[in-house]
Amino acid sequence: MTWSEDVALAIYEAHRLRLDFSPLRQGGRELSEGRAYDVQDHLVARLCAELRSDVVGYKIGLTSPAMQKMCGVAAPIHGRILGKRVHATDAHVDPARHGRLGLEFEIAVRVSRDVTAPPPTWSAMGEYVDGIAPSFELVDDRHANYDHLDGVSMVADNAWNAGIVLGPWQSAPPDLQSRRGRVSCDGVQIDEGRVGDALEHPFASVHWLAGELAQRGHVLRAGMIVMTGNIVRTRFPTVGQRWQYEVDGLGSVQVSFASA
């Protein structure tokens, strides 16, 4: 095995054994971004083989100032979404299947055609999109210590993606970035934010991702889903709770948490 394959296997086993997250080092130093994405490649390949799943999209993390401050980083990261981990609204999820399950509140974007070369500006990304949806991302931070966190270690761990819960698909309104999203737990609103708080606009997130993938020789394919970033801070659900995320004029998405 290569070094990257060895590290990917160690991360895979850490998830299986519910071990806490810890930053990765090579030669006593923080990983390079390129090496971290190499590890992610091997980890995702192993997960796809285990789950007999394909990659159906990407998540973008750490897009909002709130999330970058929370994780101590200054730039977005991305990871893959597996088809077997995609849920429709009103899904029931068991937190015990994860190290520590977090919930993020985002706009999902569905790509209508291959983005072989990103357009000059993010505003042109609308030509590559055929639907958006208010959605949750499930993340597994495995009890990470946020005082000693680095983005590249998160990258290697597939940016912590543990699945998504999709709301209703619909066309993107022209003022999407100014719409407000409201987060409720068991019927009580606990947070709200602006859609544009995640990299200015969901299409800006997709544009950034297409450019990043192109640099690594990948293409954002037609039909893929892109989770465009959390508009507020991550929450950590517990068994028995029901969460709702509603965006002005775009409807809502719900998820409940229960033991298997």
N, C-alpha and C positions, 0 to 999 in steps of 0.2 A: 504493500500500500504506500501511496505518497503521504507526505505530512498532512496535506489537506484532507485526504480520505480518513486518516487516523483521527484527526480532530472532529470531522463530521460524525464518525462512529461514536466518539466519546460524547458528543452532544446528544446524539440519538439515544444512547444508553442513559444519559442523565435524565432525559425526559421519561424514559421507561421506568426508571427507578424513583422518579419524583425528587431528584436532587435539586438543591438550590442553584440558581444561576450564579456564575462567577465570571469575571472578565478574563479574556483569553490573552496570552502573551506568547511571543516567539522570541527566544533568546533574551528573555527578560524585558522585551519591549512590546508596546502595543502593536497589534497587527496592522499591516497596511490594508487600505480599503480593497485593493485588488485581491489580496490573499483571502480576506474575509468573504468576498463574493465567491471565490473558488471553493471555500468550505461550504458555503450555502448551496452551491451547485451539487456537491456530493451528498449533502444532507437531504436535499429535496429529492434527489434521485432515489435515495434509500427509502424515504417516506412514500414516494409514489409506488415503489415496488411492494412495500408492506401493505399499503391500502388498496393496491390495484387501481390507482387513480391517475388522472392526467392533471397537468397544470392548466387551470382555466382562467388565470388572471394574476394580478399583482396587487399588493398593498403598498401604499406609500406611508411611511411613518415620520413622525417628528416634523410635521409641516407647520404647526402653529407655534408662536412664541411661547405659549403656555407649556406645550409639550417639550419644546427644546430646552426650556428652563428646567422643567421637571427632570429631564434625563441628562442634563449637563452637556448638550451638544449644540452645534450651530448650523447644521445642514440636514436636509431630509435623507432618508434611507429607503430601500425597497426590499420586498420579499415576495415569495410566490404564494398563490392561493390554489389549493387542491380541490378538485371537483367533489370529492367525498366529504369535504368539510364546508360545503355550501348549503345553507338552510333557508327555507322560506319563512316569512314572518309568522309569529305565534309558535316558533320552535320552542322545544323544551331541551335544556342543556344541563348536564350534570357537572358541577364544578369539581367534583372529586376525581374526575378523569384527568385533571391538570394539576400542575404544581401550585400555581395561584392564578386564577382566571380573572382577567380584566375585561372591561367593556368600553369600547370607544364608539363615537357618534359621528357618522360620516355621510358623505354623498358617494354612492357607487355610480360609476360611469361604464356604460357598455359600448365597446368599440365596434363600429360598423364595417370598417375595412382596414386592411393591413396598413400600418404606418411605417413604410419602408424608409422614408426620410422625413423627419419632423418638419413641419412648416416653419417659416421664419418667426412667427409670433404665436403665442398661446391662443389668441382669439380665433385663429384659423382652425383650431382643433375641433370646433363645432362641426366641420365637414366630415369628421371621422367618428362622430358619435351618433348613436340612434336611440339612446335612452339614458335616463338618470333615475336614481332611487334613493330615498333616505334609508340608511342601513347601519347595522352594527358591525364592528369588527370584534372578534374574540381574540384576545391576546393572552399568552401565558408567560408571565415574567419570572416564574419560579422563585418568588420571594427575593427578587433582586434588591441589592442595596443601592439606592439611588444616589447615595453620596460617593460611590465608587463605581460609576457606570461610564462606559464608553460606547459610542455608536457602532464601532466596527465589530465589537463582540456581539451586539444585537444583530448586526448584519449576518454574521456567521450562523446565528441561531434563527435564520429565516425571518428576521425582524419580528420575532415572537408571534407570528401569525398562527392562530389555532382555529381559524374558520371565520365565516361571515354569516350574517342573517340579513336577507334582502327584503326591503319593502317593495311597493308597487313600482314597476317601470313606467316612465312617462317622458314626454318631451321636456327639454330644458327651457325654462322661461328666460327671457332676456335679462332679467334682473336677479338671476340665481344667486350671485355673490352677496346680495344685500338681504336675502331672506334669512330669517332667524330660526334657529333650531332650539327646541325645548326638551329637556330631559326630565323624566318623571320616574319615580320608584314607588310602586304600590299606590299610584294615583296622586302622589304629592310631587309637585315640581321642585327640583333641587338644583337645576343649573340651566343656563341658556347661553347661546353664542351665535355668532354670525357665520354663515356659510363661508364667506370670504376670509375668515380668520385662518383658514388652512391654505396657505400659498396663494392668497388673493382671490382665486377662483378654482373650482374643480378642474376646469380645462387647463389651467396653468399647471396643476399637478400632473395631469396626463401628458402635457407637453414636456415637462421636466423628465418624466419617466421615459418617454420615447427617446429622448436624447441620451439618457443614461444607458438604456438598453443598446442603442446603436453603437455606443462606444465599446460595448462588450460583444458586439457581433450578433445581437439578438434583435428580433422584430416584434413589436406589439401587434398581435394578430387579430383579425376580424373575429368578433364574438367574445373576445376576452373581456373580463370585468376588471376594473381598476377601482380600488378603494382609495379615495383621494386625500384622506387625512382627517384627524380628529379635530373638531371645532371647539371642544372644551377639554377638561382634563379627564384622564382615565378614571373609571370607577371600578370597584371590586365587589361584584355581587355575591350574595350568600344564598344558601338553599332556602326556598320559600318565597323569594322575591320575584316580582314581575316588573320589568322595565319597559318604558316606552320612550321613543324618540320621534318627535313630531316637528316637521319643517313647514313654515308658513306656506299654505297653498299647495303643498306636495304630499299631504297625508302623513301617515305614521307607520312605524314598524315596532313590533312587540317581541319580547323574548322572556321566557320564564325559566327559573332555575330550580331544579328538583333532583333529588337522589335517584339513581337508577333502581 
